[in-house]
Amino acid sequence: MRTREIEAKLRKLGDTPDKVAAKLRSAKCRGQSAGASCPIAMYLKKLGCKNVYVGPRAATVNNKPVALPQATKDFIDKFDTSQYPDLWQDNSEDLYA
């Protein structure tokens, strides 16, 4: 998948952090704080992306930078401060469940 396509998919998650959370919830994408296993990374992996890393302000897919929409950044900020506990999944659980 090309960078622009990935960025478009991220924009379609929603224009507010709550809408992003709702889409991730419906896609059953749960995870941990930042990195390769956060809910955004899990969503991108479900789309078929490889070598995904998501930080609080930027992401990379296959070592290429991917711009994060503001709503996605805001979601990450809220998720990282435990505002979406239903999307959290610890190491002992299947991250794709």
C-alpha positions, -999 to 999 in steps of 0.1 A, spaced: 0 0 0 13 34 -9 19 62 17 -9 83 3 -33 54 5 -23 48 41 -27 84 50 -62 84 34 -72 53 54 -61 71 86 -81 102 77 -112 80 72 -109 68 108 -126 101 118 -121 138 125 -122 135 163 -103 112 187 -137 97 198 -146 88 162 -111 73 157 -117 52 189 -151 41 176 -137 29 143 -108 11 160 -133 -5 184 -155 -17 155 -124 -30 137 -114 -49 169 -80 -31 170 -68 -31 205 -32 -27 217 -6 -10 239 9 24 241 29 35 210 51 14 189 43 -16 168 14 -28 189 -8 3 195 -43 3 182 -34 24 152 -5 1 143 -28 -29 147 -53 -12 124 -26 -6 97 -15 -42 101 -51 -54 95 -50 -34 63 -19 -54 52 8 -29 61 42 -44 72 69 -30 95 46 -6 112 57 18 140 34 44 154 47 71 178 27 100 194 33 123 165 45 102 135 44 68 120 65 47 97 54 19 74 81 -1 57 106 25 69 87 53 51 72 82 70 34 84 72 16 116 82 -8 112 111 -40 133 109 -46 155 139 -76 134 151 -53 104 151 -26 122 171 -53 134 195 -65 98 199 -30 86 207 -26 113 233 -59 102 250 -51 65 246 -17 70 262 -33 86 292 -58 58 297 -89 75 282 -99 45 261 -93 16 285 -115 -7 264 -89 -5 236 -60 -15 258 -47 -50 256 -18 -63 276 10 -87 264 -8 -118 277 -38 -113 254 -41 -118 216 -37 -83 202 -59 -92 172 -88 -105 194 
